[in-house]
């Protein structure tokens, strides 16, 4: 989506503002606790109690996405402190569809896939069902959302993490490696894009697993190299 006039409609933007203000304060910049609290409240305000999930984009309240939970993960990672409540995180995760061990990054809360009439994309953008941003599955964001859920006591979290990691390298037997996204509907012709090969941002999943307590820093090959050098 393009925003030529900027926007204040996105939950992820508001949440990352809240985290960035906290980081700035920790680095010694003049950011007040009151300003951080205001930003935190703005992030929490994206939760719709009636719908039972974080609104990703106020212009499209039927859209649900793991992106909205990313700031919560970052806050838990950097400060071990939540911004959202467990109700907000867990209810949002409960609304995300899942099959064969993985879920869409972004989807229509009731219909999963978007149509030309209800798509939250720019006029010139659209993809087939389950492809790319039309309910494709993106590992890093999905794992980070599950880790946030784990920190809030969401019971399916650990299994979802393991299932998603497995799906990354098994859904396509000819491509046992990391992808940009996994197609959510494997019946769509040409759903496996040739460009989706070994994306570096998925390496961040290793850090997410440390935050989840499912991996230790000692498992990093660089850790052993540093020990040998010392």
Secondary structure, 3 states (H helix, E strand, C coil): CCCCCCCCCEHHHHHHHHHHHHHHHHCCCCCCHHHHHHHHHHHHCCEECCCCEECCECCECCEEECHHHHHHHHHHHHHCCCCCCHHHHHHHHHCCCCECCECCCEEECCCECCCCCCCCCCCCCCCCCCCCCCCCECHHHHHHHHHHHHHCCCCCHHHHHHHHHHHHHHCCCCCCCCCCCECCCCCCCCCCCCCCCCCHHHHHHHHHHHHCCCCCHHHCHHHHHHHHHC
